[in-house]
Amino acid sequence: MSLSIGIVGLPNVGKSTLFNALTQKSVPAENYPFCTIDPSVGIVAVPDQRLGQLVELSKSEETIPAVVEFVDIAGLVEGASQGEGLGNKFLANIREVDAILHLVRIFDIKDDSTTEQTHVYGSIDPLRDIKVINMELILADLETVNHRIEKLMRDVKRGDKTAVFEDATCRKVLAVLEAEKLARTATLNEDEEKVIKTLHLLTMKPVMYGLNKKTGGRNLDITDPEAFRAITDEITGEGAEYVVIDAKVEHELSDFVGDERTVMRGELGHTDDGIDQLIARAYRLLGLMTYFTTGPKETRAWTVKVGSTAPEAGAAIHTDFQTRFIRAEIIASEALLNAGSFAEARSKGLLRTEGKEYVVKDGDVIEFRV
């Protein structure tokens, strides 16, 4: 399964720096034939300490993590929905991704030294920047929805029930967009959501915000806490989440590994791995979870949608595992690690056999029987 997140934002907010930091965590593409091979796409390993622990337990020769694709999308300028700048390319690229990481700059043009980093609008106002991007996406969606309503007009006039329902649904979303709100804030039932999904609206995509700060610089959360709170309130108000990150530092730290990286992070005053946190949240944003297969040859993290049944999860390995599914032997990774071996887990009755109706849980270790 390959799902991608597009990194969007205004010019000079740190998108390319963040993308470069992410791609330092990239993995060999040959293990993931479904992934895109493109310079603007990073195939990034999802951090998961359970994977390493299972490798150690099984003494595996090979380790293959779960991955998520990050796409570096061209910077947007006001008027992109009308084709300004690289607007058409920007919008086309967003349509192709499954979710959006909206990077917003919260550090000032000048820091406490003489360093200056320009901003396309000449000043730092993250709330304005968020609204510029969102408005361009809203305007593009308005065009899409209006075009669809026009195409439905003839069938609506002759009373076609399907067309009438689709028209009413489109008009419900149109009202939200005309109020300068994102389409995903519209209240829709399951049937209406199916209709709108076919339009591939930009503002229906799940979004996470990255608030890019600068270590040692004048960051808004310190210089103007009230303005920073207004940003986070805006984000949570639209049902999104955010992570504060220093893209430049994360890029610099990506040159270090192991204990050396931990030491450097501490010296810079960073207690958390911002990139790992961002990747993990992005993975969840896509509605994904992980199950494992493990043995002497290989320990692998497999990616499936949350709520997948055992046969659906098996399809991640091979379609035969779904079509010819009989049963699966399952144990939670935590229980297996605590037991210390499959033999010990089996002797304690911790392994169980599940059928086609079983809904896989994040962290399950599975052996399929076909």
Stockholm file with secondary structure:
# STOCKHOLM 1.0

chainA/1-370         MSLSIGIVGLPNVGKSTLFNALTQKSVPAENYPFCTIDPSVGIVAVPDQRLGQLVELSKSEETIPAVVEFVDIAGLVEGASQGEGLGNKFLANIREVDAILHLVRIFDIKDDSTTEQTHVYGSIDPLRDIKVINMELILADLETVNHRIEKLMRDVKRGDKTAVFEDATCRKVLAVLEAEKLARTATLNEDEEKVIKTLHLLTMKPVMYGLNKKTGGRNLDITDPEAFRAITDEITGEGAEYVVIDAKVEHELSDFVGDERTVMRGELGHTDDGIDQLIARAYRLLGLMTYFTTGPKETRAWTVKVGSTAPEAGAAIHTDFQTRFIRAEIIASEALLNAGSFAEARSKGLLRTEGKEYVVKDGDVIEFRV
#=GR chainA/1-370 SS CCCEEEEECCTTSSHHHHHHHHHTTBCCGGGCTTSCCCTTEEEEECCCHHHHHHHHHHTCSEEECCEEEEEECCCCCTTGGGTCTTHHHHHHHHHHSSEEEEEEECBCSBCSSSCBCCCTTSSCCHHHHHHHHHHHHHHHHHHHHHHHHHHHHHHHHTTCHHHHHHHHHHHHHHHHHHTTCCGGGSCCCHHHHHHHHTTTCGGGSCEEEEEECCTTSCBHHHHCHHHHHHHHHHHHHTTCEEEEECHHHHHHHTTCCHHHHHHHHHHTTCCSCHHHHHHHHHHHHTTEEEEEEECSSEEEEEEEETTCBHHHHHTTTCTHHHHTCCEEEEEEHHHHHHHCSHHHHHHTTCCEEECTTCBCCTTEEEEEEC
#=GC SS_cons         CCCEEEEECCTTSSHHHHHHHHHTTBCCGGGCTTSCCCTTEEEEECCCHHHHHHHHHHTCSEEECCEEEEEECCCCCTTGGGTCTTHHHHHHHHHHSSEEEEEEECBCSBCSSSCBCCCTTSSCCHHHHHHHHHHHHHHHHHHHHHHHHHHHHHHHHTTCHHHHHHHHHHHHHHHHHHTTCCGGGSCCCHHHHHHHHTTTCGGGSCEEEEEECCTTSCBHHHHCHHHHHHHHHHHHHTTCEEEEECHHHHHHHTTCCHHHHHHHHHHTTCCSCHHHHHHHHHHHHTTEEEEEEECSSEEEEEEEETTCBHHHHHTTTCTHHHHTCCEEEEEEHHHHHHHCSHHHHHHTTCCEEECTTCBCCTTEEEEEEC
//
